[in-house]
């Protein structure tokens, strides 16, 4: 019997605390379109109203000052979030454009060809320079051979074989010395 009494008392306490919580919690209140319109217009002029402005606006709209305060806080947060989303969207678009441009540049580099010989250029700095230098050296060797043939034809002197070898570098002074003799 005593257990039954204790259980009833506990149940009554639980029911009373639930009823008290329901009474303390206020019903959700939606603002009317007129109230929202008035607060929107005021927000455009004063996004951070002071206590007196909130009080005047709440009296005019028939709301509590706290309701007006929270509406302005929520509106500022909503505006900030919208700006952040807009900024992120712009950054996302710019990032996509840069990604496409990057892919285009990579494609162009992978298909790069030497203007002199038409061979594919290896794009790692030294290799492309080295390739161009080798092509230039080959062209210079051809010019030296051509000049040597002209020298033999008109002067009657030939260049020594070691001058024409790829390992040596023929300078213009060497060719001029041959003409002096």
KEFI-197981 format. One record per residue (C-alpha): residue number from 1; residue in three letters; x, y, z. Coordinates in pm, whole numbers, plus 50000, padded with zeros to 5 digits. Example, Ala and Ser with C-alpha at 12.3 -4.5 7.8 and 13.67 -1.06 7.14 Angstrom:
% KEFI-197981
  resi  resn     xx     yy     zz
     1   ALA  51230  49550  50780
     2   SER  51367  49894  50714
***
This chain:
% KEFI-197981
  resi  resn     xx     yy     zz
     1   UNK  50000  50000  50000
     2   UNK  50280  50236  50083
     3   UNK  50448  50165  49750
     4   UNK  50127  50252  49568
     5   UNK  50105  50586  49753
     6   UNK  50464  50674  49669
     7   UNK  50410  50587  49303
     8   UNK  50099  50810  49287
     9   UNK  50282  51100  49449
    10   UNK  50573  51064  49205
    11   UNK  50333  51051  48908
    12   UNK  50152  51363  49030
    13   UNK  50485  51548  49069
    14   UNK  50585  51446  48716
    15   UNK  50249  51561  48573
    16   UNK  50273  51894  48758
    17   UNK  50626  51961  48631
    18   UNK  50516  51885  48272
    19   UNK  50220  52123  48307
    20   UNK  50449  52393  48453
    21   UNK  50691  52352  48161
    22   UNK  50405  52383  47911
    23   UNK  50286  52700  48083
    24   UNK  50635  52850  48088
    25   UNK  50696  52775  47721
    26   UNK  50512  53028  47509
    27   UNK  50336  52940  47190
    28   UNK  50527  53004  46866
    29   UNK  50419  53339  46725
    30   UNK  50427  53424  46358
    31   UNK  50441  53790  46269
    32   UNK  50178  53930  46037
    33   UNK  50281  54044  45688
    34   UNK  50223  54406  45798
    35   UNK  50454  54366  46099
    36   UNK  50721  54206  45883
    37   UNK  50688  54479  45621
    38   UNK  50724  54750  45886
    39   UNK  51028  54581  46044
    40   UNK  51187  54525  45699
    41   UNK  51151  54896  45618
    42   UNK  51297  54990  45957
    43   UNK  51579  54736  45909
    44   UNK  51686  54907  45584
    45   UNK  51733  55233  45775
    46   UNK  51857  55095  46109
    47   UNK  51991  54735  46103
    48   UNK  52106  54774  46468
    49   UNK  51826  54956  46650
    50   UNK  51891  55073  47005
    51   UNK  51663  54998  47301
    52   UNK  51444  55307  47250
    53   UNK  51395  55236  46879
    54   UNK  51300  54873  46954
    55   UNK  51057  54991  47222
    56   UNK  50888  55240  46985
    57   UNK  50866  54981  46708
    58   UNK  50726  54716  46942
    59   UNK  50460  54958  47071
    60   UNK  50368  55052  46714
    61   UNK  50341  54686  46601
    62   UNK  50186  54544  46918
    63   UNK  50485  54317  46991
    64   UNK  50712  54270  47288
    65   UNK  51050  54451  47268
    66   UNK  51225  54112  47294
    67   UNK  51033  53986  46990
    68   UNK  51154  54285  46791
    69   UNK  51509  54237  46923
    70   UNK  51513  53870  46820
    71   UNK  51360  53948  46480
    72   UNK  51643  54195  46410
    73   UNK  51906  53947  46530
    74   UNK  51760  53677  46307
    75   UNK  51738  53916  46012
    76   UNK  52104  54017  46048
    77   UNK  52207  53651  46070
    78   UNK  51996  53568  45766
    79   UNK  52152  53854  45569
    80   UNK  52504  53752  45672
    81   UNK  52436  53391  45569
    82   UNK  52300  53504  45233
    83   UNK  52611  53715  45171
    84   UNK  52838  53424  45264
    85   UNK  52649  53189  45030
    86   UNK  52671  53445  44751
    87   UNK  53044  53497  44809
    88   UNK  53103  53121  44818
    89   UNK  52911  53082  44495
    90   UNK  53129  53347  44328
    91   UNK  53445  53178  44457
    92   UNK  53317  52840  44338
    93   UNK  53255  52980  43987
    94   UNK  53598  53144  43979
    95   UNK  53757  52821  44100
    96   UNK  53583  52624  43823
    97   UNK  53700  52874  43560
    98   UNK  54058  52847  43688
    99   UNK  54034  52468  43690
   100   UNK  53923  52469  43324
   101   UNK  54201  52713  43232
   102   UNK  54454  52496  43418
   103   UNK  54337  52186  43231
   104   UNK  54363  52375  42900
   105   UNK  54719  52487  42983
   106   UNK  54821  52134  43082
   107   UNK  54678  52002  42756
   108   UNK  54863  52269  42557
   109   UNK  55190  52184  42736
   110   UNK  55147  51814  42677
   111   UNK  55108  51882  42301
   112   UNK  55393  52137  42280
   113   UNK  55624  52098  41983
   114   UNK  55960  52249  41900
   115   UNK  55930  52510  41626
   116   UNK  56264  52415  41475
   117   UNK  56223  52038  41444
   118   UNK  55860  51965  41529
   119   UNK  55948  51719  41806
   120   UNK  55752  51701  42128
   121   UNK  55911  51911  42400
   122   UNK  55964  51757  42741
   123   UNK  55837  52013  42990
   124   UNK  56067  52001  43288
   125   UNK  56270  52316  43237
   126   UNK  56614  52180  43155
   127   UNK  56499  51923  42900
   128   UNK  56319  52175  42680
   129   UNK  56617  52414  42696
   130   UNK  56858  52130  42631
   131   UNK  56654  52019  42330
   132   UNK  56654  52369  42183
   133   UNK  57030  52401  42240
   134   UNK  57093  52069  42066
   135   UNK  56885  52181  41766
   136   UNK  57075  52511  41754
   137   UNK  57408  52327  41776
   138   UNK  57311  52102  41487
   139   UNK  57222  52406  41277
   140   UNK  57553  52570  41363
   141   UNK  57742  52253  41266
   142   UNK  57566  52258  40929
   143   UNK  57669  52621  40882
   144   UNK  58030  52540  40970
   145   UNK  58034  52256  40719
   146   UNK  57887  52489  40456
   147   UNK  58149  52756  40529
   148   UNK  58424  52491  40519
   149   UNK  58311  52383  40175
   150   UNK  58314  52745  40055
   151   UNK  58660  52792  40206
   152   UNK  58796  52492  40021
   153   UNK  58635  52600  39696
   154   UNK  58754  52962  39693
   155   UNK  59065  52973  39911
   156   UNK  59196  52623  39861
   157   UNK  59246  52554  40229
   158   UNK  59043  52302  40426
   159   UNK  58941  52314  40789
   160   UNK  59099  52060  41016
   161   UNK  58874  51764  41096
   162   UNK  58866  51831  41471
   163   UNK  58702  52171  41413
   164   UNK  58395  52012  41255
   165   UNK  58346  51743  41518
   166   UNK  58035  51784  41737
   167   UNK  58235  51795  42059
   168   UNK  58423  52112  41968
   169   UNK  58292  52465  41936
   170   UNK  58396  52662  41631
   171   UNK  58434  53027  41704
   172   UNK  58426  53301  41437
   173   UNK  58787  53391  41526
   174   UNK  58902  53042  41426
   175   UNK  58746  53079  41081
   176   UNK  58898  53428  41041
   177   UNK  59245  53293  41127
   178   UNK  59213  53047  40841
   179   UNK  59145  53333  40600
   180   UNK  59450  53525  40722
   181   UNK  59696  53255  40616
***
